[in-house]
Amino acid sequence: MDKLIIPALISLQPLVFIYLAAVNLITFFVFGIDKWKARRSKWRISEVTLLVLAALGGSIGAWLGMRVWHHKTKHKKFKYGIPLILVVQIIILILIFYNINN
């Protein structure tokens, strides 16, 4: 069974990187848009949406968005949650690519 799965996963690697780049870019700008809306007392993007974007692979974009836009940096669920999501995602990627190469 591994002989069938591993080539399929290897062929998906470019798509995974494209997906991660796109979701991180989107997440970064969504954090910026929410900060812009916060400053203008506009209708905001929900915290759940921001966290879901991070959980769907946009944790680097979320972390960078927090730093660049100075947004959600005092909220514990973002201050600790985003780095935790990022670490978990890195571990998952390492395990996936380690298993592909072995």
C-alpha positions, 0 to 999 in steps of 0.5 A: 500500500505504501508503494501507491501512497508515497508517489501520490504524496510526492506529486502533491508536494508542489500543490501543498506549497502553493496552497500554503503560500496562498492561505498564508498570504490571504490570512496575512491580509485578512489580519490587516483588513480586520485591523483597518476595520477596527480603527474605523469602527467598521464591521469586524472579521470574527476571531473564529474566522481568523483562528480558522484561517490559521488552523487551515495552514495560515499560521505563518501569515497570522503570526506575521499579520499580528506582528506587522499590523500590531493586531490581536497581540494582547489576546491570549488565544492569539498570543499563544494559540497562533504559535501553538498552531504553527508548531503543530503544523510544522511537526505535521509537515516534518512527519509527512515529508519524513515518511515520504522520504523513508 
